[in-house]
Structures are given as C-alpha cells and as structure tokens.
C-alpha cells in the first residue's frame, strides 16, 4: 500500500494523481531474489528457499515463483524507491545487516 505523502501529486497539485487499481493484484511471499540483466532489461526472479538442512549436502532448493521484467529506466526508479523506503525503515527500526 502506498502512503499519499510519498506521491509527487501531494507536493505539486499540477502533477496528475495516480489511481492504484488493486482489483487484480496478487500477493505472494518470497525469501529469495536474484537479478539477471542484459542491455535491454532487468529480470527480477523471486522464489522460496525450502531447504531445511544443509547437512544432507544437497545445497539449497529454491523454487522460483515469479519473474518481473523491467526496462533499465524502471529498474533505476525501483532502486531509488527501495533505497528511500529502506532508509526510512532503518531510521525507525534500526539497521538491517545482511551477509555479503
């Protein structure tokens, strides 16, 4: 869900408002993401790691569920939006430390 205060229309009434139609939206969970890119597109691959034990020596089992394909410009906008939201989250909840 989007907060109206983050909308360009909230700051400038001359900017057209965006109506977010959620009638066909699905929600899916992913705990794994990978990104593959070419000159023309970025593909975001989402899936679920269902590995219970690495002791069996089989490696990770990731079941991919969704692929989102973006233009490089849309990928850059996504990067900017995610950076802003993560900074807001960390300001409220503390730093998110992830392993390299």
N, CA, C and O atoms as CSV, one atom per row, in Angstrom:
chain,resi,resn,atom,element,x,y,z
A,1,UNK,N,N,0.842,-1.167,0.000
A,1,UNK,CA,C,0.000,0.000,0.000
A,1,UNK,C,C,0.891,1.236,0.000
A,1,UNK,O,O,1.972,1.208,0.589
A,2,UNK,N,N,0.473,2.299,-0.633
A,2,UNK,CA,C,1.283,3.491,-0.772
A,2,UNK,C,C,0.722,4.626,0.061
A,2,UNK,O,O,-0.488,4.846,0.093
A,3,UNK,N,N,1.595,5.334,0.725
A,3,UNK,CA,C,1.225,6.499,1.520
A,3,UNK,C,C,1.140,7.693,0.584
A,3,UNK,O,O,2.064,7.929,-0.195
A,4,UNK,N,N,0.058,8.448,0.643
A,4,UNK,CA,C,-0.136,9.589,-0.258
A,4,UNK,C,C,0.944,10.642,-0.090
A,4,UNK,O,O,1.197,11.401,-1.026
A,5,UNK,N,N,1.591,10.718,1.070
A,5,UNK,CA,C,2.613,11.736,1.289
A,5,UNK,C,C,3.851,11.480,0.440
A,5,UNK,O,O,4.666,12.384,0.260
A,6,UNK,N,N,4.012,10.252,-0.095
A,6,UNK,CA,C,5.157,9.937,-0.935
A,6,UNK,C,C,4.857,10.165,-2.402
A,6,UNK,O,O,5.711,9.912,-3.252
A,7,UNK,N,N,3.674,10.632,-2.714
A,7,UNK,CA,C,3.253,10.846,-4.087
A,7,UNK,C,C,3.676,12.231,-4.557
A,7,UNK,O,O,3.536,13.203,-3.814
A,8,UNK,N,N,4.204,12.336,-5.811
A,8,UNK,CA,C,4.537,13.655,-6.334
A,8,UNK,C,C,3.330,14.585,-6.358
A,8,UNK,O,O,3.489,15.800,-6.233
A,9,UNK,N,N,2.125,14.037,-6.517
A,9,UNK,CA,C,0.919,14.861,-6.565
A,9,UNK,C,C,0.665,15.552,-5.231
A,9,UNK,O,O,0.048,16.616,-5.197
A,10,UNK,N,N,1.138,14.955,-4.120
A,10,UNK,CA,C,0.941,15.570,-2.810
A,10,UNK,C,C,1.731,16.874,-2.695
A,10,UNK,O,O,1.319,17.795,-1.989
A,11,UNK,N,N,2.866,16.948,-3.390
A,11,UNK,CA,C,3.706,18.134,-3.328
A,11,UNK,C,C,3.340,19.170,-4.388
A,11,UNK,O,O,3.507,20.369,-4.163
A,12,UNK,N,N,2.850,18.728,-5.521
A,12,UNK,CA,C,2.572,19.617,-6.639
A,12,UNK,C,C,1.204,19.289,-7.221
A,12,UNK,O,O,1.041,18.257,-7.872
A,13,UNK,N,N,0.207,20.164,-6.991
A,13,UNK,CA,C,-1.142,19.889,-7.489
A,13,UNK,C,C,-1.231,19.848,-9.016
A,13,UNK,O,O,-2.229,19.369,-9.554
A,14,UNK,N,N,-0.208,20.341,-9.727
A,14,UNK,CA,C,-0.224,20.308,-11.193
A,14,UNK,C,C,0.112,18.922,-11.722
A,14,UNK,O,O,-0.135,18.636,-12.893
A,15,UNK,N,N,0.673,18.052,-10.877
A,15,UNK,CA,C,1.025,16.693,-11.287
A,15,UNK,C,C,-0.210,15.814,-11.194
A,15,UNK,O,O,-0.940,15.862,-10.204
A,16,UNK,N,N,-0.446,15.010,-12.228
A,16,UNK,CA,C,-1.616,14.124,-12.247
A,16,UNK,C,C,-1.527,13.099,-11.115
A,16,UNK,O,O,-0.458,12.560,-10.830
A,17,UNK,N,N,-2.671,12.843,-10.476
A,17,UNK,CA,C,-2.732,11.839,-9.418
A,17,UNK,C,C,-2.780,10.446,-10.043
A,17,UNK,O,O,-3.331,10.262,-11.129
A,18,UNK,N,N,-2.208,9.486,-9.357
A,18,UNK,CA,C,-2.201,8.102,-9.819
A,18,UNK,C,C,-3.239,7.324,-9.027
A,18,UNK,O,O,-3.267,7.388,-7.798
A,19,UNK,N,N,-4.083,6.597,-9.724
A,19,UNK,CA,C,-5.042,5.707,-9.070
A,19,UNK,C,C,-4.468,4.299,-9.147
A,19,UNK,O,O,-4.258,3.780,-10.244
A,20,UNK,N,N,-4.213,3.675,-8.007
A,20,UNK,CA,C,-3.657,2.331,-7.937
A,20,UNK,C,C,-4.813,1.329,-7.916
A,20,UNK,O,O,-5.470,1.167,-6.887
A,21,UNK,N,N,-5.068,0.657,-9.042
A,21,UNK,CA,C,-6.132,-0.338,-9.152
A,21,UNK,C,C,-5.617,-1.670,-8.607
A,21,UNK,O,O,-4.773,-2.310,-9.234
A,22,UNK,N,N,-6.114,-2.086,-7.458
A,22,UNK,CA,C,-5.661,-3.302,-6.799
A,22,UNK,C,C,-6.599,-4.491,-7.050
A,22,UNK,O,O,-6.428,-5.546,-6.440
A,23,UNK,N,N,-7.569,-4.335,-7.923
A,23,UNK,CA,C,-8.586,-5.368,-8.111
A,23,UNK,C,C,-8.016,-6.684,-8.642
A,23,UNK,O,O,-8.584,-7.738,-8.354
A,24,UNK,N,N,-6.937,-6.672,-9.392
A,24,UNK,CA,C,-6.348,-7.889,-9.952
A,24,UNK,C,C,-5.018,-8.264,-9.287
A,24,UNK,O,O,-4.339,-9.189,-9.733
A,25,UNK,N,N,-4.651,-7.550,-8.229
A,25,UNK,CA,C,-3.354,-7.779,-7.593
A,25,UNK,C,C,-3.346,-9.079,-6.798
A,25,UNK,O,O,-4.320,-9.422,-6.129
A,26,UNK,N,N,-2.227,-9.796,-6.885
A,26,UNK,CA,C,-1.998,-10.996,-6.084
A,26,UNK,C,C,-0.859,-10.706,-5.122
A,26,UNK,O,O,0.015,-9.891,-5.418
A,27,UNK,N,N,-0.865,-11.356,-3.996
A,27,UNK,CA,C,0.225,-11.240,-3.032
A,27,UNK,C,C,0.891,-12.597,-2.925
A,27,UNK,O,O,0.226,-13.610,-2.708
A,28,UNK,N,N,2.208,-12.614,-3.076
A,28,UNK,CA,C,2.974,-13.833,-2.934
A,28,UNK,C,C,4.185,-13.549,-2.060
A,28,UNK,O,O,4.692,-12.427,-2.026
A,29,UNK,N,N,4.640,-14.570,-1.360
A,29,UNK,CA,C,5.789,-14.446,-0.472
A,29,UNK,C,C,7.045,-14.923,-1.192
A,29,UNK,O,O,6.999,-15.894,-1.947
A,30,UNK,N,N,8.162,-14.246,-0.962
A,30,UNK,CA,C,9.461,-14.686,-1.471
A,30,UNK,C,C,10.509,-14.391,-0.404
A,30,UNK,O,O,10.499,-13.324,0.210
A,31,UNK,N,N,11.415,-15.348,-0.186
A,31,UNK,CA,C,12.534,-15.089,0.723
A,31,UNK,C,C,13.863,-15.166,-0.016
A,31,UNK,O,O,14.931,-15.112,0.595
A,32,UNK,N,N,13.784,-15.294,-1.351
A,32,UNK,CA,C,14.975,-15.312,-2.201
A,32,UNK,C,C,14.696,-14.441,-3.416
A,32,UNK,O,O,13.607,-14.484,-3.989
A,33,UNK,N,N,15.689,-13.651,-3.801
A,33,UNK,CA,C,15.577,-12.862,-5.028
A,33,UNK,C,C,16.912,-12.879,-5.752
A,33,UNK,O,O,17.973,-12.871,-5.128
A,34,UNK,N,N,16.845,-12.902,-7.061
A,34,UNK,CA,C,18.047,-12.791,-7.877
A,34,UNK,C,C,17.733,-11.830,-9.009
A,34,UNK,O,O,16.573,-11.661,-9.383
A,35,UNK,N,N,18.759,-11.203,-9.550
A,35,UNK,CA,C,18.580,-10.261,-10.646
A,35,UNK,C,C,19.511,-10.657,-11.783
A,35,UNK,O,O,20.706,-10.871,-11.580
A,36,UNK,N,N,18.944,-10.751,-12.983
A,36,UNK,CA,C,19.690,-11.043,-14.197
A,36,UNK,C,C,19.461,-9.866,-15.127
A,36,UNK,O,O,18.334,-9.386,-15.253
A,37,UNK,N,N,20.514,-9.395,-15.780
A,37,UNK,CA,C,20.321,-8.233,-16.650
A,37,UNK,C,C,21.003,-8.413,-17.993
A,37,UNK,O,O,21.997,-9.124,-18.139
A,38,UNK,N,N,20.413,-7.727,-18.970
A,38,UNK,CA,C,21.005,-7.582,-20.291
A,38,UNK,C,C,21.016,-6.087,-20.592
A,38,UNK,O,O,20.634,-5.279,-19.745
A,39,UNK,N,N,21.438,-5.727,-21.758
A,39,UNK,CA,C,21.447,-4.308,-22.130
A,39,UNK,C,C,20.033,-3.727,-22.164
A,39,UNK,O,O,19.844,-2.544,-21.882
A,40,UNK,N,N,19.041,-4.546,-22.508
A,40,UNK,CA,C,17.675,-4.078,-22.701
A,40,UNK,C,C,16.750,-4.263,-21.511
A,40,UNK,O,O,15.716,-3.599,-21.437
A,41,UNK,N,N,17.095,-5.160,-20.561
A,41,UNK,CA,C,16.147,-5.438,-19.493
A,41,UNK,C,C,16.820,-5.970,-18.234
A,41,UNK,O,O,17.940,-6.480,-18.265
A,42,UNK,N,N,16.102,-5.834,-17.135
A,42,UNK,CA,C,16.474,-6.426,-15.858
A,42,UNK,C,C,15.363,-7.403,-15.494
A,42,UNK,O,O,14.187,-7.040,-15.509
A,43,UNK,N,N,15.727,-8.631,-15.170
A,43,UNK,CA,C,14.756,-9.627,-14.739
A,43,UNK,C,C,14.960,-9.888,-13.253
A,43,UNK,O,O,16.043,-10.287,-12.823
A,44,UNK,N,N,13.903,-9.655,-12.470
A,44,UNK,CA,C,13.923,-9.941,-11.038
A,44,UNK,C,C,13.259,-11.289,-10.843
A,44,UNK,O,O,12.096,-11.469,-11.203
A,45,UNK,N,N,13.991,-12.238,-10.275
A,45,UNK,CA,C,13.494,-13.594,-10.062
A,45,UNK,C,C,13.211,-13.780,-8.581
A,45,UNK,O,O,14.089,-13.574,-7.743
A,46,UNK,N,N,11.977,-14.172,-8.258
A,46,UNK,CA,C,11.555,-14.347,-6.875
A,46,UNK,C,C,11.242,-15.809,-6.616
A,46,UNK,O,O,10.707,-16.502,-7.481
A,47,UNK,N,N,11.581,-16.275,-5.414
A,47,UNK,CA,C,11.292,-17.652,-5.076
A,47,UNK,C,C,11.345,-17.892,-3.585
A,47,UNK,O,O,11.499,-16.968,-2.786
A,48,UNK,N,N,11.213,-19.165,-3.231
A,48,UNK,CA,C,11.211,-19.565,-1.826
A,48,UNK,C,C,12.288,-20.620,-1.613
A,48,UNK,O,O,12.349,-21.621,-2.328
A,49,UNK,N,N,13.135,-20.379,-0.617
A,49,UNK,CA,C,14.130,-21.357,-0.203
A,49,UNK,C,C,13.436,-22.315,0.754
A,49,UNK,O,O,13.033,-21.935,1.854
A,50,UNK,N,N,13.306,-23.555,0.321
A,50,UNK,CA,C,12.611,-24.549,1.157
A,50,UNK,C,C,13.588,-25.559,1.754
A,50,UNK,O,O,13.177,-26.640,2.175
A,51,UNK,N,N,14.877,-25.216,1.793
A,51,UNK,CA,C,15.887,-26.110,2.342
A,51,UNK,C,C,15.801,-26.118,3.861
A,51,UNK,O,O,15.856,-25.070,4.504
A,52,UNK,N,N,15.667,-27.316,4.427
A,52,UNK,CA,C,15.594,-27.441,5.886
A,52,UNK,C,C,16.950,-27.712,6.498
A,52,UNK,O,O,17.232,-27.264,7.610
A,53,UNK,N,N,17.793,-28.438,5.787
A,53,UNK,CA,C,19.078,-28.811,6.366
A,53,UNK,C,C,20.144,-28.871,5.286
A,53,UNK,O,O,19.965,-29.533,4.263
A,54,UNK,N,N,21.245,-28.186,5.510
A,54,UNK,CA,C,22.368,-28.251,4.581
A,54,UNK,C,C,23.252,-29.454,4.877
A,54,UNK,O,O,24.145,-29.769,4.091
A,55,UNK,N,N,23.019,-30.137,6.007
A,55,UNK,CA,C,23.830,-31.282,6.399
A,55,UNK,C,C,23.720,-32.431,5.398
A,55,UNK,O,O,24.624,-33.261,5.310
A,56,UNK,N,N,22.636,-32.486,4.654
A,56,UNK,CA,C,22.443,-33.550,3.676
A,56,UNK,C,C,23.332,-33.372,2.455
A,56,UNK,O,O,23.454,-34.292,1.646
A,57,UNK,N,N,23.960,-32.204,2.306
A,57,UNK,CA,C,24.888,-31.954,1.212
A,57,UNK,C,C,24.253,-31.736,-0.140
A,57,UNK,O,O,24.941,-31.821,-1.158
A,58,UNK,N,N,22.969,-31.459,-0.186
A,58,UNK,CA,C,22.268,-31.275,-1.462
A,58,UNK,C,C,22.263,-29.820,-1.924
A,58,UNK,O,O,21.840,-29.540,-3.046
A,59,UNK,N,N,22.721,-28.894,-1.092
A,59,UNK,CA,C,22.666,-27.487,-1.444
A,59,UNK,C,C,21.286,-26.911,-1.175
A,59,UNK,O,O,20.464,-27.531,-0.500
A,60,UNK,N,N,21.042,-25.739,-1.698
A,60,UNK,CA,C,19.766,-25.058,-1.495
A,60,UNK,C,C,18.765,-25.457,-2.570
A,60,UNK,O,O,19.124,-25.625,-3.735
A,61,UNK,N,N,17.534,-25.602,-2.174
A,61,UNK,CA,C,16.440,-25.841,-3.115
A,61,UNK,C,C,15.592,-24.575,-3.144
A,61,UNK,O,O,14.882,-24.280,-2.183
A,62,UNK,N,N,15.662,-23.822,-4.249
A,62,UNK,CA,C,14.887,-22.595,-4.395
A,62,UNK,C,C,13.870,-22.809,-5.497
A,62,UNK,O,O,14.231,-23.092,-6.639
A,63,UNK,N,N,12.607,-22.675,-5.156
A,63,UNK,CA,C,11.531,-22.801,-6.133
A,63,UNK,C,C,11.142,-21.404,-6.599
A,63,UNK,O,O,10.576,-20.616,-5.841
A,64,UNK,N,N,11.453,-21.114,-7.849
A,64,UNK,CA,C,11.119,-19.798,-8.398
A,64,UNK,C,C,9.622,-19.714,-8.655
A,64,UNK,O,O,9.009,-20.654,-9.160
A,65,UNK,N,N,9.045,-18.568,-8.297
A,65,UNK,CA,C,7.604,-18.393,-8.445
A,65,UNK,C,C,7.232,-17.262,-9.387
A,65,UNK,O,O,6.203,-17.333,-10.058
A,66,UNK,N,N,8.045,-16.225,-9.449
A,66,UNK,CA,C,7.692,-15.060,-10.254
A,66,UNK,C,C,8.935,-14.453,-10.900
A,66,UNK,O,O,10.036,-14.506,-10.351
A,67,UNK,N,N,8.726,-13.877,-12.077
A,67,UNK,CA,C,9.760,-13.088,-12.740
A,67,UNK,C,C,9.133,-11.761,-13.133
A,67,UNK,O,O,8.075,-11.725,-13.761
A,68,UNK,N,N,9.784,-10.684,-12.763
A,68,UNK,CA,C,9.350,-9.346,-13.157
A,68,UNK,C,C,10.437,-8.796,-14.089
A,68,UNK,O,O,11.610,-8.747,-13.721
A,69,UNK,N,N,10.042,-8.389,-15.282
A,69,UNK,CA,C,10.990,-7.855,-16.252
A,69,UNK,C,C,10.801,-6.337,-16.316
A,69,UNK,O,O,9.691,-5.844,-16.514
A,70,UNK,N,N,11.906,-5.610,-16.143
A,70,UNK,CA,C,11.883,-4.144,-16.124
A,70,UNK,C,C,12.809,-3.585,-17.189
A,70,UNK,O,O,13.814,-4.202,-17.542
A,71,UNK,N,N,12.465,-2.419,-17.694
A,71,UNK,CA,C,13.414,-1.698,-18.525
A,71,UNK,C,C,14.520,-1.167,-17.611
A,71,UNK,O,O,14.308,-1.076,-16.402
A,72,UNK,N,N,15.683,-0.816,-18.144
A,72,UNK,CA,C,16.716,-0.236,-17.289
A,72,UNK,C,C,16.242,1.026,-16.555
A,72,UNK,O,O,16.638,1.253,-15.412
A,73,UNK,N,N,15.411,1.838,-17.188
A,73,UNK,CA,C,14.903,3.047,-16.534
A,73,UNK,C,C,13.978,2.709,-15.366
A,73,UNK,O,O,14.060,3.329,-14.305
A,74,UNK,N,N,13.098,1.724,-15.564
A,74,UNK,CA,C,12.217,1.306,-14.475
A,74,UNK,C,C,13.025,0.681,-13.345
A,74,UNK,O,O,12.702,0.881,-12.174
A,75,UNK,N,N,14.077,-0.077,-13.680
A,75,UNK,CA,C,14.941,-0.669,-12.654
A,75,UNK,C,C,15.631,0.424,-11.839
A,75,UNK,O,O,15.765,0.298,-10.622
A,76,UNK,N,N,16.062,1.479,-12.491
A,76,UNK,CA,C,16.717,2.595,-11.783
A,76,UNK,C,C,15.722,3.285,-10.850
A,76,UNK,O,O,16.082,3.656,-9.733
A,77,UNK,N,N,14.469,3.461,-11.295
A,77,UNK,CA,C,13.446,4.058,-10.430
A,77,UNK,C,C,13.139,3.152,-9.245
A,77,UNK,O,O,12.956,3.631,-8.126
A,78,UNK,N,N,13.081,1.831,-9.489
A,78,UNK,CA,C,12.863,0.877,-8.399
A,78,UNK,C,C,13.993,0.974,-7.383
A,78,UNK,O,O,13.747,0.961,-6.177
A,79,UNK,N,N,15.219,1.070,-7.860
A,79,UNK,CA,C,16.377,1.217,-6.970
A,79,UNK,C,C,16.237,2.456,-6.089
A,79,UNK,O,O,16.477,2.395,-4.884
A,80,UNK,N,N,15.852,3.571,-6.688
A,80,UNK,CA,C,15.689,4.812,-5.923
A,80,UNK,C,C,14.575,4.683,-4.888
A,80,UNK,O,O,14.746,5.097,-3.742
A,81,UNK,N,N,13.442,4.115,-5.278
A,81,UNK,CA,C,12.314,3.945,-4.350
A,81,UNK,C,C,12.669,3.006,-3.200
A,81,UNK,O,O,12.372,3.300,-2.042
A,82,UNK,N,N,13.305,1.874,-3.520
A,82,UNK,CA,C,13.694,0.937,-2.464
A,82,UNK,C,C,14.722,1.557,-1.518
A,82,UNK,O,O,14.651,1.350,-0.307
A,83,UNK,N,N,15.661,2.304,-2.053
A,83,UNK,CA,C,16.671,2.972,-1.201
A,83,UNK,C,C,16.009,3.927,-0.222
A,83,UNK,O,O,16.378,3.976,0.952
A,84,UNK,N,N,15.025,4.691,-0.708
A,84,UNK,CA,C,14.298,5.617,0.170
A,84,UNK,C,C,13.528,4.877,1.248
A,84,UNK,O,O,13.595,5.246,2.421
A,85,UNK,N,N,12.799,3.837,0.866
A,85,UNK,CA,C,11.982,3.109,1.836
A,85,UNK,C,C,12.828,2.358,2.855
A,85,UNK,O,O,12.458,2.275,4.026
A,86,UNK,N,N,13.964,1.806,2.421
A,86,UNK,CA,C,14.849,1.104,3.352
A,86,UNK,C,C,15.465,2.093,4.338
A,86,UNK,O,O,15.597,1.783,5.522
A,87,UNK,N,N,15.841,3.278,3.861
A,87,UNK,CA,C,16.379,4.298,4.764
A,87,UNK,C,C,15.339,4.701,5.805
A,87,UNK,O,O,15.670,4.864,6.979
A,88,UNK,N,N,14.082,4.864,5.383
A,88,UNK,CA,C,13.004,5.187,6.329
A,88,UNK,C,C,12.816,4.065,7.344
A,88,UNK,O,O,12.675,4.319,8.540
A,89,UNK,N,N,12.815,2.827,6.865
A,89,UNK,CA,C,12.644,1.673,7.745
A,89,UNK,C,C,13.762,1.611,8.781
A,89,UNK,O,O,13.504,1.427,9.971
A,90,UNK,N,N,15.004,1.765,8.325
A,90,UNK,CA,C,16.144,1.689,9.237
A,90,UNK,C,C,16.162,2.838,10.231
A,90,UNK,O,O,16.622,2.667,11.360
A,91,UNK,N,N,15.671,3.999,9.835
A,91,UNK,CA,C,15.595,5.130,10.763
A,91,UNK,C,C,14.624,4.821,11.907
A,91,UNK,O,O,14.832,5.253,13.041
A,92,UNK,N,N,13.582,4.083,11.604
A,92,UNK,CA,C,12.580,3.733,12.624
A,92,UNK,C,C,12.945,2.481,13.400
A,92,UNK,O,O,12.702,2.411,14.605
A,93,UNK,N,N,13.530,1.482,12.729
A,93,UNK,CA,C,13.695,0.149,13.303
A,93,UNK,C,C,15.123,-0.315,13.503
A,93,UNK,O,O,15.343,-1.396,14.049
A,94,UNK,N,N,16.086,0.459,13.083
A,94,UNK,CA,C,17.489,0.036,13.197
A,94,UNK,C,C,18.012,-0.547,11.894
A,94,UNK,O,O,17.250,-0.894,10.992
A,95,UNK,N,N,19.317,-0.642,11.823
A,95,UNK,CA,C,19.984,-1.082,10.604
A,95,UNK,C,C,19.677,-2.536,10.280
A,95,UNK,O,O,19.565,-3.379,11.171
A,96,UNK,N,N,19.544,-2.809,9.002
A,96,UNK,CA,C,19.388,-4.172,8.501
A,96,UNK,C,C,20.771,-4.635,8.045
A,96,UNK,O,O,21.288,-4.141,7.043
A,97,UNK,N,N,21.362,-5.559,8.757
A,97,UNK,CA,C,22.675,-6.070,8.388
A,97,UNK,C,C,22.503,-7.388,7.663
A,97,UNK,O,O,21.915,-8.329,8.196
A,98,UNK,N,N,23.024,-7.453,6.430
A,98,UNK,CA,C,22.933,-8.680,5.662
A,98,UNK,C,C,24.347,-9.163,5.353
A,98,UNK,O,O,25.276,-8.367,5.219
A,99,UNK,N,N,24.490,-10.483,5.243
A,99,UNK,CA,C,25.775,-11.063,4.933
A,99,UNK,C,C,26.097,-10.809,3.462
A,99,UNK,O,O,25.200,-10.808,2.620
A,100,UNK,N,N,27.372,-10.594,3.154
A,100,UNK,CA,C,27.756,-10.371,1.745
A,100,UNK,C,C,27.539,-11.575,0.876
A,100,UNK,O,O,27.817,-11.530,-0.322
